[in-house]
Amino acid sequence: MRDQDGVLERIRQGLLYTESEASFQDPLRRADLVFEYNSVRPGDTERRRALLERILGSVGARTVLLSPFHAGFGSKCAPR
């Protein structure tokens, strides 16, 4: 647990960390959100944007990611 706290603090500070160090992050939650994003119709822009914000933490006003979108790693997924 102590190592996790150190990695989380580095993430919060915007410092470098490796994927293996932060592997305790919930990859299944992210995978479920990415799967859901890829399943949403392209015309449902509000739902797609909401999912991107949950996956990435924030997105620009005109951000568009075409399906299939893949995310191998991240720590910004909001809880369900």
MODELLER restraints for C-alpha pairs under 7 A, 6 or more apart:
rsr = mdl.restraints
at = mdl.atoms
rsr.add(forms.Gaussian(group=physical.xy_distance, feature=features.Distance(at['CA:7:A'], at['CA:17:A']), mean=6.81, stdev=0.5))
rsr.add(forms.Gaussian(group=physical.xy_distance, feature=features.Distance(at['CA:7:A'], at['CA:21:A']), mean=6.80, stdev=0.5))
rsr.add(forms.Gaussian(group=physical.xy_distance, feature=features.Distance(at['CA:7:A'], at['CA:22:A']), mean=6.54, stdev=0.5))
rsr.add(forms.Gaussian(group=physical.xy_distance, feature=features.Distance(at['CA:10:A'], at['CA:16:A']), mean=6.81, stdev=0.5))
rsr.add(forms.Gaussian(group=physical.xy_distance, feature=features.Distance(at['CA:10:A'], at['CA:17:A']), mean=6.99, stdev=0.5))
rsr.add(forms.Gaussian(group=physical.xy_distance, feature=features.Distance(at['CA:19:A'], at['CA:73:A']), mean=6.96, stdev=0.5))
rsr.add(forms.Gaussian(group=physical.xy_distance, feature=features.Distance(at['CA:25:A'], at['CA:75:A']), mean=6.45, stdev=0.5))
rsr.add(forms.Gaussian(group=physical.xy_distance, feature=features.Distance(at['CA:30:A'], at['CA:55:A']), mean=6.45, stdev=0.5))
rsr.add(forms.Gaussian(group=physical.xy_distance, feature=features.Distance(at['CA:30:A'], at['CA:77:A']), mean=6.16, stdev=0.5))
rsr.add(forms.Gaussian(group=physical.xy_distance, feature=features.Distance(at['CA:33:A'], at['CA:51:A']), mean=6.75, stdev=0.5))
rsr.add(forms.Gaussian(group=physical.xy_distance, feature=features.Distance(at['CA:33:A'], at['CA:55:A']), mean=6.65, stdev=0.5))
rsr.add(forms.Gaussian(group=physical.xy_distance, feature=features.Distance(at['CA:34:A'], at['CA:69:A']), mean=6.96, stdev=0.5))
rsr.add(forms.Gaussian(group=physical.xy_distance, feature=features.Distance(at['CA:34:A'], at['CA:70:A']), mean=6.83, stdev=0.5))
rsr.add(forms.Gaussian(group=physical.xy_distance, feature=features.Distance(at['CA:37:A'], at['CA:48:A']), mean=5.95, stdev=0.5))
rsr.add(forms.Gaussian(group=physical.xy_distance, feature=features.Distance(at['CA:37:A'], at['CA:51:A']), mean=6.12, stdev=0.5))
rsr.add(forms.Gaussian(group=physical.xy_distance, feature=features.Distance(at['CA:38:A'], at['CA:67:A']), mean=5.42, stdev=0.5))
rsr.add(forms.Gaussian(group=physical.xy_distance, feature=features.Distance(at['CA:38:A'], at['CA:68:A']), mean=5.75, stdev=0.5))
rsr.add(forms.Gaussian(group=physical.xy_distance, feature=features.Distance(at['CA:38:A'], at['CA:69:A']), mean=6.49, stdev=0.5))
rsr.add(forms.Gaussian(group=physical.xy_distance, feature=features.Distance(at['CA:40:A'], at['CA:48:A']), mean=6.62, stdev=0.5))
rsr.add(forms.Gaussian(group=physical.xy_distance, feature=features.Distance(at['CA:53:A'], at['CA:59:A']), mean=6.02, stdev=0.5))
rsr.add(forms.Gaussian(group=physical.xy_distance, feature=features.Distance(at['CA:54:A'], at['CA:77:A']), mean=5.18, stdev=0.5))
rsr.add(forms.Gaussian(group=physical.xy_distance, feature=features.Distance(at['CA:54:A'], at['CA:78:A']), mean=5.08, stdev=0.5))
rsr.add(forms.Gaussian(group=physical.xy_distance, feature=features.Distance(at['CA:55:A'], at['CA:76:A']), mean=6.13, stdev=0.5))
rsr.add(forms.Gaussian(group=physical.xy_distance, feature=features.Distance(at['CA:55:A'], at['CA:77:A']), mean=4.54, stdev=0.5))
rsr.add(forms.Gaussian(group=physical.xy_distance, feature=features.Distance(at['CA:55:A'], at['CA:78:A']), mean=6.90, stdev=0.5))
rsr.add(forms.Gaussian(group=physical.xy_distance, feature=features.Distance(at['CA:56:A'], at['CA:76:A']), mean=5.40, stdev=0.5))
rsr.add(forms.Gaussian(group=physical.xy_distance, feature=features.Distance(at['CA:56:A'], at['CA:77:A']), mean=6.34, stdev=0.5))
rsr.add(forms.Gaussian(group=physical.xy_distance, feature=features.Distance(at['CA:57:A'], at['CA:76:A']), mean=4.94, stdev=0.5))
rsr.add(forms.Gaussian(group=physical.xy_distance, feature=features.Distance(at['CA:57:A'], at['CA:77:A']), mean=6.50, stdev=0.5))
